[in-house]
Amino acid sequence: MLDHLAIDPAFDLEGFAAEYAMFLRIARRTSEDTGAGDLTEHVSISEHSMTLAKRFAADYYLVLVSQARDQIGRARYELKRAAAQLDRKLR
């Protein structure tokens, strides 16, 4: 299931979701295969954007894409809160 809120109507959500889902699968597999444990959070910062993914429930991720200049600490906090709320709803 894919649900979203986009401020920028030009953002290609479907393309992003497909590519980022593959990226998360690879990162998760790499983390497990190297003994680092299960991937619970992923942060990617590029020239123009910041992408944070927070795992909740069994195999769900909550993903936030913002401008690179936004505050990463606040973004991580809000994702953690939202993921906890969604996790409770799914139980």
Stockholm file with secondary structure:
# STOCKHOLM 1.0

chainA/1-91         MLDHLAIDPAFDLEGFAAEYAMFLRIARRTSEDTGAGDLTEHVSISEHSMTLAKRFAADYYLVLVSQARDQIGRARYELKRAAAQLDRKLR
#=GR chainA/1-91 SS CCCCCCSCTTCCHHHHHHHHHHHHHHHHHHHHHTTSCCCCEEEEECSSEEEEEEEETTTEEEEEEEETTSCHHHHHHHHHHHHHHHHHHHC
#=GC SS_cons        CCCCCCSCTTCCHHHHHHHHHHHHHHHHHHHHHTTSCCCCEEEEECSSEEEEEEEETTTEEEEEEEETTSCHHHHHHHHHHHHHHHHHHHC
//
